[in-house]
Amino acid sequence: MANEEILSQTPEPSAPEAPTADLSELQASNEKLAAQVSELQDVFLRAKAEAENVRRRAQEDVSKAHKFAVEKFAADLLAVKDSLDAALAVEEQTVDTFRTGVELIDKQLMAAFEKNALQIVNPVGEKFDPHQHQAIAMVEAEQEANTVVSVLQKGYLIAERVLRPAMVMVAKSK
């Protein structure tokens, strides 16, 4: 019975009211909205094209960066190559002049390394670090266990990242 009371109290829907705006106003509004849609589509397409251009340019920049990343380092090494050529061009050399020339070339090479964030790793006497060293052998030595006893080949870091690990011999535990 309660349901019947609720239903009897609910007002009956009335007929929809007739539109107060006339047809010409609706057509003008429709044309205005169509113009806005057209303008927004144009803006969207332009923004999409611009985003695609930015993406393509960024890809080209990354490609060029990969391609020419070594250019600065190579330019620094040209002076070293020129010095080597000059040293080889000397007909009569003494051991002292040859040694002096090689030492100067080594200084040029070290300067090029330094300018390009290339560091030499020579860990004699340091604790063995598997991230920077490659153990070739373990030997009995006076040093504490897991200490680098000798370096067979120096390692190199470039911008704090291992380029080549140092090949080392490590002290055994006693």
PyMOL commands that place a pseudoatom at each C-alpha (Angstrom):
pseudoatom trace, name=CA, resn=MET, resi=1, chain=A, elem=C, hetatm=0, pos=[0.000, 0.000, 0.000]
pseudoatom trace, name=CA, resn=ALA, resi=2, chain=A, elem=C, hetatm=0, pos=[2.868, 2.354, 0.685]
pseudoatom trace, name=CA, resn=ASN, resi=3, chain=A, elem=C, hetatm=0, pos=[4.040, 1.907, -2.868]
pseudoatom trace, name=CA, resn=GLU, resi=4, chain=A, elem=C, hetatm=0, pos=[0.610, 2.894, -4.170]
pseudoatom trace, name=CA, resn=GLU, resi=5, chain=A, elem=C, hetatm=0, pos=[0.710, 6.077, -2.110]
pseudoatom trace, name=CA, resn=ILE, resi=6, chain=A, elem=C, hetatm=0, pos=[4.131, 7.032, -3.477]
pseudoatom trace, name=CA, resn=LEU, resi=7, chain=A, elem=C, hetatm=0, pos=[2.990, 6.388, -7.021]
pseudoatom trace, name=CA, resn=SER, resi=8, chain=A, elem=C, hetatm=0, pos=[-0.153, 8.440, -6.545]
pseudoatom trace, name=CA, resn=GLN, resi=9, chain=A, elem=C, hetatm=0, pos=[1.881, 11.365, -5.194]
pseudoatom trace, name=CA, resn=THR, resi=10, chain=A, elem=C, hetatm=0, pos=[4.385, 11.395, -8.085]
pseudoatom trace, name=CA, resn=PRO, resi=11, chain=A, elem=C, hetatm=0, pos=[3.461, 14.102, -10.554]
pseudoatom trace, name=CA, resn=GLU, resi=12, chain=A, elem=C, hetatm=0, pos=[2.804, 12.971, -14.068]
pseudoatom trace, name=CA, resn=PRO, resi=13, chain=A, elem=C, hetatm=0, pos=[5.290, 14.114, -16.685]
pseudoatom trace, name=CA, resn=SER, resi=14, chain=A, elem=C, hetatm=0, pos=[4.157, 17.100, -18.591]
pseudoatom trace, name=CA, resn=ALA, resi=15, chain=A, elem=C, hetatm=0, pos=[4.486, 17.533, -22.305]
pseudoatom trace, name=CA, resn=PRO, resi=16, chain=A, elem=C, hetatm=0, pos=[7.792, 19.094, -23.456]
pseudoatom trace, name=CA, resn=GLU, resi=17, chain=A, elem=C, hetatm=0, pos=[7.680, 22.804, -23.939]
pseudoatom trace, name=CA, resn=ALA, resi=18, chain=A, elem=C, hetatm=0, pos=[7.917, 24.098, -27.445]
pseudoatom trace, name=CA, resn=PRO, resi=19, chain=A, elem=C, hetatm=0, pos=[11.348, 25.540, -28.330]
pseudoatom trace, name=CA, resn=THR, resi=20, chain=A, elem=C, hetatm=0, pos=[11.421, 29.248, -27.729]
pseudoatom trace, name=CA, resn=ALA, resi=21, chain=A, elem=C, hetatm=0, pos=[14.252, 29.916, -30.205]
pseudoatom trace, name=CA, resn=ASP, resi=22, chain=A, elem=C, hetatm=0, pos=[13.230, 30.091, -33.769]
pseudoatom trace, name=CA, resn=LEU, resi=23, chain=A, elem=C, hetatm=0, pos=[14.837, 28.198, -36.625]
pseudoatom trace, name=CA, resn=SER, resi=24, chain=A, elem=C, hetatm=0, pos=[17.071, 31.028, -37.852]
pseudoatom trace, name=CA, resn=GLU, resi=25, chain=A, elem=C, hetatm=0, pos=[18.709, 31.374, -34.422]
pseudoatom trace, name=CA, resn=LEU, resi=26, chain=A, elem=C, hetatm=0, pos=[19.396, 27.647, -34.358]
pseudoatom trace, name=CA, resn=GLN, resi=27, chain=A, elem=C, hetatm=0, pos=[20.925, 27.752, -37.834]
pseudoatom trace, name=CA, resn=ALA, resi=28, chain=A, elem=C, hetatm=0, pos=[23.152, 30.707, -36.879]
pseudoatom trace, name=CA, resn=SER, resi=29, chain=A, elem=C, hetatm=0, pos=[24.238, 28.901, -33.734]
pseudoatom trace, name=CA, resn=ASN, resi=30, chain=A, elem=C, hetatm=0, pos=[24.915, 25.741, -35.726]
pseudoatom trace, name=CA, resn=GLU, resi=31, chain=A, elem=C, hetatm=0, pos=[27.027, 27.667, -38.259]
pseudoatom trace, name=CA, resn=LYS, resi=32, chain=A, elem=C, hetatm=0, pos=[28.947, 29.334, -35.455]
pseudoatom trace, name=CA, resn=LEU, resi=33, chain=A, elem=C, hetatm=0, pos=[29.667, 25.948, -33.834]
pseudoatom trace, name=CA, resn=ALA, resi=34, chain=A, elem=C, hetatm=0, pos=[30.700, 24.463, -37.181]
pseudoatom trace, name=CA, resn=ALA, resi=35, chain=A, elem=C, hetatm=0, pos=[33.157, 27.345, -37.673]
pseudoatom trace, name=CA, resn=GLN, resi=36, chain=A, elem=C, hetatm=0, pos=[34.585, 26.747, -34.181]
pseudoatom trace, name=CA, resn=VAL, resi=37, chain=A, elem=C, hetatm=0, pos=[34.970, 23.032, -34.907]
pseudoatom trace, name=CA, resn=SER, resi=38, chain=A, elem=C, hetatm=0, pos=[36.742, 23.821, -38.167]
pseudoatom trace, name=CA, resn=GLU, resi=39, chain=A, elem=C, hetatm=0, pos=[39.074, 26.272, -36.412]
pseudoatom trace, name=CA, resn=LEU, resi=40, chain=A, elem=C, hetatm=0, pos=[39.845, 23.778, -33.633]
pseudoatom trace, name=CA, resn=GLN, resi=41, chain=A, elem=C, hetatm=0, pos=[40.561, 21.048, -36.187]
pseudoatom trace, name=CA, resn=ASP, resi=42, chain=A, elem=C, hetatm=0, pos=[43.000, 23.393, -37.944]
pseudoatom trace, name=CA, resn=VAL, resi=43, chain=A, elem=C, hetatm=0, pos=[44.720, 24.250, -34.644]
pseudoatom trace, name=CA, resn=PHE, resi=44, chain=A, elem=C, hetatm=0, pos=[44.902, 20.563, -33.759]
pseudoatom trace, name=CA, resn=LEU, resi=45, chain=A, elem=C, hetatm=0, pos=[46.428, 19.595, -37.114]
pseudoatom trace, name=CA, resn=ARG, resi=46, chain=A, elem=C, hetatm=0, pos=[49.009, 22.393, -36.867]
pseudoatom trace, name=CA, resn=ALA, resi=47, chain=A, elem=C, hetatm=0, pos=[49.949, 21.358, -33.307]
pseudoatom trace, name=CA, resn=LYS, resi=48, chain=A, elem=C, hetatm=0, pos=[50.220, 17.730, -34.397]
pseudoatom trace, name=CA, resn=ALA, resi=49, chain=A, elem=C, hetatm=0, pos=[52.481, 18.699, -37.328]
pseudoatom trace, name=CA, resn=GLU, resi=50, chain=A, elem=C, hetatm=0, pos=[54.641, 20.851, -35.048]
pseudoatom trace, name=CA, resn=ALA, resi=51, chain=A, elem=C, hetatm=0, pos=[54.999, 18.004, -32.549]
pseudoatom trace, name=CA, resn=GLU, resi=52, chain=A, elem=C, hetatm=0, pos=[56.021, 15.663, -35.370]
pseudoatom trace, name=CA, resn=ASN, resi=53, chain=A, elem=C, hetatm=0, pos=[58.608, 18.206, -36.590]
pseudoatom trace, name=CA, resn=VAL, resi=54, chain=A, elem=C, hetatm=0, pos=[60.037, 18.579, -33.078]
pseudoatom trace, name=CA, resn=ARG, resi=55, chain=A, elem=C, hetatm=0, pos=[60.247, 14.788, -32.704]
pseudoatom trace, name=CA, resn=ARG, resi=56, chain=A, elem=C, hetatm=0, pos=[61.975, 14.434, -36.093]
pseudoatom trace, name=CA, resn=ARG, resi=57, chain=A, elem=C, hetatm=0, pos=[64.461, 17.244, -35.297]
pseudoatom trace, name=CA, resn=ALA, resi=58, chain=A, elem=C, hetatm=0, pos=[65.237, 15.651, -31.929]
pseudoatom trace, name=CA, resn=GLN, resi=59, chain=A, elem=C, hetatm=0, pos=[65.883, 12.310, -33.644]
pseudoatom trace, name=CA, resn=GLU, resi=60, chain=A, elem=C, hetatm=0, pos=[68.230, 14.011, -36.117]
pseudoatom trace, name=CA, resn=ASP, resi=61, chain=A, elem=C, hetatm=0, pos=[70.062, 15.771, -33.253]
pseudoatom trace, name=CA, resn=VAL, resi=62, chain=A, elem=C, hetatm=0, pos=[70.544, 12.480, -31.404]
pseudoatom trace, name=CA, resn=SER, resi=63, chain=A, elem=C, hetatm=0, pos=[71.754, 10.827, -34.600]
pseudoatom trace, name=CA, resn=LYS, resi=64, chain=A, elem=C, hetatm=0, pos=[74.273, 13.625, -35.209]
pseudoatom trace, name=CA, resn=ALA, resi=65, chain=A, elem=C, hetatm=0, pos=[75.408, 13.495, -31.576]
pseudoatom trace, name=CA, resn=HIS, resi=66, chain=A, elem=C, hetatm=0, pos=[76.127, 9.762, -31.924]
pseudoatom trace, name=CA, resn=LYS, resi=67, chain=A, elem=C, hetatm=0, pos=[77.840, 10.241, -35.260]
pseudoatom trace, name=CA, resn=PHE, resi=68, chain=A, elem=C, hetatm=0, pos=[80.095, 13.116, -34.192]
pseudoatom trace, name=CA, resn=ALA, resi=69, chain=A, elem=C, hetatm=0, pos=[80.543, 12.362, -30.468]
pseudoatom trace, name=CA, resn=VAL, resi=70, chain=A, elem=C, hetatm=0, pos=[84.178, 11.425, -30.977]
pseudoatom trace, name=CA, resn=GLU, resi=71, chain=A, elem=C, hetatm=0, pos=[84.977, 14.545, -33.052]
pseudoatom trace, name=CA, resn=LYS, resi=72, chain=A, elem=C, hetatm=0, pos=[86.429, 16.619, -30.186]
pseudoatom trace, name=CA, resn=PHE, resi=73, chain=A, elem=C, hetatm=0, pos=[88.598, 13.749, -28.952]
pseudoatom trace, name=CA, resn=ALA, resi=74, chain=A, elem=C, hetatm=0, pos=[89.788, 12.984, -32.484]
pseudoatom trace, name=CA, resn=ALA, resi=75, chain=A, elem=C, hetatm=0, pos=[90.747, 16.639, -33.002]
pseudoatom trace, name=CA, resn=ASP, resi=76, chain=A, elem=C, hetatm=0, pos=[92.807, 16.525, -29.794]
pseudoatom trace, name=CA, resn=LEU, resi=77, chain=A, elem=C, hetatm=0, pos=[94.579, 13.374, -31.017]
pseudoatom trace, name=CA, resn=LEU, resi=78, chain=A, elem=C, hetatm=0, pos=[95.616, 15.017, -34.290]
pseudoatom trace, name=CA, resn=ALA, resi=79, chain=A, elem=C, hetatm=0, pos=[98.395, 16.915, -32.475]
pseudoatom trace, name=CA, resn=VAL, resi=80, chain=A, elem=C, hetatm=0, pos=[99.684, 13.600, -31.120]
pseudoatom trace, name=CA, resn=LYS, resi=81, chain=A, elem=C, hetatm=0, pos=[99.667, 12.095, -34.622]
pseudoatom trace, name=CA, resn=ASP, resi=82, chain=A, elem=C, hetatm=0, pos=[101.505, 15.134, -36.023]
pseudoatom trace, name=CA, resn=SER, resi=83, chain=A, elem=C, hetatm=0, pos=[104.186, 14.781, -33.337]
pseudoatom trace, name=CA, resn=LEU, resi=84, chain=A, elem=C, hetatm=0, pos=[104.612, 11.077, -34.098]
pseudoatom trace, name=CA, resn=ASP, resi=85, chain=A, elem=C, hetatm=0, pos=[104.985, 11.844, -37.813]
pseudoatom trace, name=CA, resn=ALA, resi=86, chain=A, elem=C, hetatm=0, pos=[107.563, 14.526, -37.038]
pseudoatom trace, name=CA, resn=ALA, resi=87, chain=A, elem=C, hetatm=0, pos=[109.511, 12.129, -34.802]
pseudoatom trace, name=CA, resn=LEU, resi=88, chain=A, elem=C, hetatm=0, pos=[109.567, 9.470, -37.506]
pseudoatom trace, name=CA, resn=ALA, resi=89, chain=A, elem=C, hetatm=0, pos=[110.705, 11.983, -40.119]
pseudoatom trace, name=CA, resn=VAL, resi=90, chain=A, elem=C, hetatm=0, pos=[113.984, 12.670, -38.269]
pseudoatom trace, name=CA, resn=GLU, resi=91, chain=A, elem=C, hetatm=0, pos=[116.695, 10.696, -40.076]
pseudoatom trace, name=CA, resn=GLU, resi=92, chain=A, elem=C, hetatm=0, pos=[119.398, 10.519, -37.423]
pseudoatom trace, name=CA, resn=GLN, resi=93, chain=A, elem=C, hetatm=0, pos=[118.254, 10.176, -33.854]
pseudoatom trace, name=CA, resn=THR, resi=94, chain=A, elem=C, hetatm=0, pos=[120.074, 9.446, -30.665]
pseudoatom trace, name=CA, resn=VAL, resi=95, chain=A, elem=C, hetatm=0, pos=[118.527, 7.436, -27.893]
pseudoatom trace, name=CA, resn=ASP, resi=96, chain=A, elem=C, hetatm=0, pos=[118.239, 10.610, -25.791]
pseudoatom trace, name=CA, resn=THR, resi=97, chain=A, elem=C, hetatm=0, pos=[116.443, 12.651, -28.473]
pseudoatom trace, name=CA, resn=PHE, resi=98, chain=A, elem=C, hetatm=0, pos=[114.171, 9.721, -29.250]
pseudoatom trace, name=CA, resn=ARG, resi=99, chain=A, elem=C, hetatm=0, pos=[113.279, 9.328, -25.550]
pseudoatom trace, name=CA, resn=THR, resi=100, chain=A, elem=C, hetatm=0, pos=[112.682, 13.072, -25.172]
pseudoatom trace, name=CA, resn=GLY, resi=101, chain=A, elem=C, hetatm=0, pos=[110.379, 13.041, -28.208]
pseudoatom trace, name=CA, resn=VAL, resi=102, chain=A, elem=C, hetatm=0, pos=[108.400, 10.060, -26.912]
pseudoatom trace, name=CA, resn=GLU, resi=103, chain=A, elem=C, hetatm=0, pos=[108.011, 11.738, -23.505]
pseudoatom trace, name=CA, resn=LEU, resi=104, chain=A, elem=C, hetatm=0, pos=[106.663, 14.908, -25.177]
pseudoatom trace, name=CA, resn=ILE, resi=105, chain=A, elem=C, hetatm=0, pos=[104.217, 12.858, -27.228]
pseudoatom trace, name=CA, resn=ASP, resi=106, chain=A, elem=C, hetatm=0, pos=[103.100, 11.045, -24.049]
pseudoatom trace, name=CA, resn=LYS, resi=107, chain=A, elem=C, hetatm=0, pos=[102.445, 14.438, -22.407]
pseudoatom trace, name=CA, resn=GLN, resi=108, chain=A, elem=C, hetatm=0, pos=[100.361, 15.505, -25.427]
pseudoatom trace, name=CA, resn=LEU, resi=109, chain=A, elem=C, hetatm=0, pos=[98.397, 12.270, -25.264]
pseudoatom trace, name=CA, resn=MET, resi=110, chain=A, elem=C, hetatm=0, pos=[97.805, 12.641, -21.522]
pseudoatom trace, name=CA, resn=ALA, resi=111, chain=A, elem=C, hetatm=0, pos=[96.613, 16.243, -22.086]
pseudoatom trace, name=CA, resn=ALA, resi=112, chain=A, elem=C, hetatm=0, pos=[94.155, 14.989, -24.727]
pseudoatom trace, name=CA, resn=PHE, resi=113, chain=A, elem=C, hetatm=0, pos=[92.931, 12.322, -22.287]
pseudoatom trace, name=CA, resn=GLU, resi=114, chain=A, elem=C, hetatm=0, pos=[92.480, 14.894, -19.538]
pseudoatom trace, name=CA, resn=LYS, resi=115, chain=A, elem=C, hetatm=0, pos=[90.569, 17.325, -21.788]
pseudoatom trace, name=CA, resn=ASN, resi=116, chain=A, elem=C, hetatm=0, pos=[88.162, 14.537, -22.718]
pseudoatom trace, name=CA, resn=ALA, resi=117, chain=A, elem=C, hetatm=0, pos=[87.548, 13.107, -19.213]
pseudoatom trace, name=CA, resn=LEU, resi=118, chain=A, elem=C, hetatm=0, pos=[89.575, 9.949, -19.897]
pseudoatom trace, name=CA, resn=GLN, resi=119, chain=A, elem=C, hetatm=0, pos=[91.349, 8.757, -16.742]
pseudoatom trace, name=CA, resn=ILE, resi=120, chain=A, elem=C, hetatm=0, pos=[93.949, 6.050, -16.288]
pseudoatom trace, name=CA, resn=VAL, resi=121, chain=A, elem=C, hetatm=0, pos=[93.304, 3.404, -13.619]
pseudoatom trace, name=CA, resn=ASN, resi=122, chain=A, elem=C, hetatm=0, pos=[96.561, 2.115, -12.084]
pseudoatom trace, name=CA, resn=PRO, resi=123, chain=A, elem=C, hetatm=0, pos=[95.411, 0.419, -8.859]
pseudoatom trace, name=CA, resn=VAL, resi=124, chain=A, elem=C, hetatm=0, pos=[98.674, -0.977, -7.426]
pseudoatom trace, name=CA, resn=GLY, resi=125, chain=A, elem=C, hetatm=0, pos=[98.267, -1.310, -3.662]
pseudoatom trace, name=CA, resn=GLU, resi=126, chain=A, elem=C, hetatm=0, pos=[94.515, -0.675, -3.721]
pseudoatom trace, name=CA, resn=LYS, resi=127, chain=A, elem=C, hetatm=0, pos=[91.765, -3.105, -2.766]
pseudoatom trace, name=CA, resn=PHE, resi=128, chain=A, elem=C, hetatm=0, pos=[90.490, -5.208, -5.680]
pseudoatom trace, name=CA, resn=ASP, resi=129, chain=A, elem=C, hetatm=0, pos=[87.310, -3.702, -7.165]
pseudoatom trace, name=CA, resn=PRO, resi=130, chain=A, elem=C, hetatm=0, pos=[85.540, -6.042, -9.612]
pseudoatom trace, name=CA, resn=HIS, resi=131, chain=A, elem=C, hetatm=0, pos=[83.779, -3.035, -11.158]
pseudoatom trace, name=CA, resn=GLN, resi=132, chain=A, elem=C, hetatm=0, pos=[87.080, -1.445, -12.230]
pseudoatom trace, name=CA, resn=HIS, resi=133, chain=A, elem=C, hetatm=0, pos=[89.579, -4.312, -12.239]
pseudoatom trace, name=CA, resn=GLN, resi=134, chain=A, elem=C, hetatm=0, pos=[89.851, -7.677, -13.928]
pseudoatom trace, name=CA, resn=ALA, resi=135, chain=A, elem=C, hetatm=0, pos=[91.818, -10.234, -11.890]
pseudoatom trace, name=CA, resn=ILE, resi=136, chain=A, elem=C, hetatm=0, pos=[94.086, -12.374, -14.047]
pseudoatom trace, name=CA, resn=ALA, resi=137, chain=A, elem=C, hetatm=0, pos=[95.715, -14.315, -11.239]
pseudoatom trace, name=CA, resn=MET, resi=138, chain=A, elem=C, hetatm=0, pos=[95.999, -14.569, -7.478]
pseudoatom trace, name=CA, resn=VAL, resi=139, chain=A, elem=C, hetatm=0, pos=[99.517, -14.662, -6.080]
pseudoatom trace, name=CA, resn=GLU, resi=140, chain=A, elem=C, hetatm=0, pos=[101.076, -15.030, -2.650]
pseudoatom trace, name=CA, resn=ALA, resi=141, chain=A, elem=C, hetatm=0, pos=[102.321, -11.651, -1.479]
pseudoatom trace, name=CA, resn=GLU, resi=142, chain=A, elem=C, hetatm=0, pos=[103.142, -9.580, 1.576]
pseudoatom trace, name=CA, resn=GLN, resi=143, chain=A, elem=C, hetatm=0, pos=[100.054, -7.391, 1.081]
pseudoatom trace, name=CA, resn=GLU, resi=144, chain=A, elem=C, hetatm=0, pos=[96.667, -7.951, 2.660]
pseudoatom trace, name=CA, resn=ALA, resi=145, chain=A, elem=C, hetatm=0, pos=[94.335, -10.387, 0.860]
pseudoatom trace, name=CA, resn=ASN, resi=146, chain=A, elem=C, hetatm=0, pos=[92.427, -9.002, -2.159]
pseudoatom trace, name=CA, resn=THR, resi=147, chain=A, elem=C, hetatm=0, pos=[94.929, -6.184, -2.651]
pseudoatom trace, name=CA, resn=VAL, resi=148, chain=A, elem=C, hetatm=0, pos=[96.215, -5.448, -6.156]
pseudoatom trace, name=CA, resn=VAL, resi=149, chain=A, elem=C, hetatm=0, pos=[99.847, -6.594, -6.271]
pseudoatom trace, name=CA, resn=SER, resi=150, chain=A, elem=C, hetatm=0, pos=[100.684, -5.663, -9.857]
pseudoatom trace, name=CA, resn=VAL, resi=151, chain=A, elem=C, hetatm=0, pos=[99.010, -4.216, -12.930]
pseudoatom trace, name=CA, resn=LEU, resi=152, chain=A, elem=C, hetatm=0, pos=[99.498, -6.065, -16.204]
pseudoatom trace, name=CA, resn=GLN, resi=153, chain=A, elem=C, hetatm=0, pos=[97.467, -3.567, -18.222]
pseudoatom trace, name=CA, resn=LYS, resi=154, chain=A, elem=C, hetatm=0, pos=[96.182, -0.206, -17.013]
pseudoatom trace, name=CA, resn=GLY, resi=155, chain=A, elem=C, hetatm=0, pos=[92.467, 0.442, -17.069]
pseudoatom trace, name=CA, resn=TYR, resi=156, chain=A, elem=C, hetatm=0, pos=[90.633, 3.524, -18.306]
pseudoatom trace, name=CA, resn=LEU, resi=157, chain=A, elem=C, hetatm=0, pos=[87.569, 5.450, -17.165]
pseudoatom trace, name=CA, resn=ILE, resi=158, chain=A, elem=C, hetatm=0, pos=[85.685, 7.876, -19.352]
pseudoatom trace, name=CA, resn=ALA, resi=159, chain=A, elem=C, hetatm=0, pos=[83.495, 10.308, -17.426]
pseudoatom trace, name=CA, resn=GLU, resi=160, chain=A, elem=C, hetatm=0, pos=[83.525, 8.021, -14.353]
pseudoatom trace, name=CA, resn=ARG, resi=161, chain=A, elem=C, hetatm=0, pos=[82.483, 4.988, -16.437]
pseudoatom trace, name=CA, resn=VAL, resi=162, chain=A, elem=C, hetatm=0, pos=[84.781, 2.013, -17.060]
pseudoatom trace, name=CA, resn=LEU, resi=163, chain=A, elem=C, hetatm=0, pos=[86.047, 2.007, -20.626]
pseudoatom trace, name=CA, resn=ARG, resi=164, chain=A, elem=C, hetatm=0, pos=[88.484, -0.836, -20.012]
pseudoatom trace, name=CA, resn=PRO, resi=165, chain=A, elem=C, hetatm=0, pos=[89.088, -2.564, -16.667]
pseudoatom trace, name=CA, resn=ALA, resi=166, chain=A, elem=C, hetatm=0, pos=[92.651, -2.772, -15.363]
pseudoatom trace, name=CA, resn=MET, resi=167, chain=A, elem=C, hetatm=0, pos=[94.092, -6.295, -15.670]
pseudoatom trace, name=CA, resn=VAL, resi=168, chain=A, elem=C, hetatm=0, pos=[95.625, -7.050, -12.296]
pseudoatom trace, name=CA, resn=MET, resi=169, chain=A, elem=C, hetatm=0, pos=[97.219, -9.697, -10.111]
pseudoatom trace, name=CA, resn=VAL, resi=170, chain=A, elem=C, hetatm=0, pos=[95.675, -9.920, -6.635]
pseudoatom trace, name=CA, resn=ALA, resi=171, chain=A, elem=C, hetatm=0, pos=[97.165, -11.078, -3.330]
pseudoatom trace, name=CA, resn=LYS, resi=172, chain=A, elem=C, hetatm=0, pos=[95.872, -14.405, -1.996]
pseudoatom trace, name=CA, resn=SER, resi=173, chain=A, elem=C, hetatm=0, pos=[94.674, -14.781, 1.538]
pseudoatom trace, name=CA, resn=LYS, resi=174, chain=A, elem=C, hetatm=0, pos=[97.321, -16.488, 3.722]
for i in range(1, 174): cmd.bond("trace and resi %d" % i, "trace and resi %d" % (i + 1))
show_as sticks, trace
zoom trace
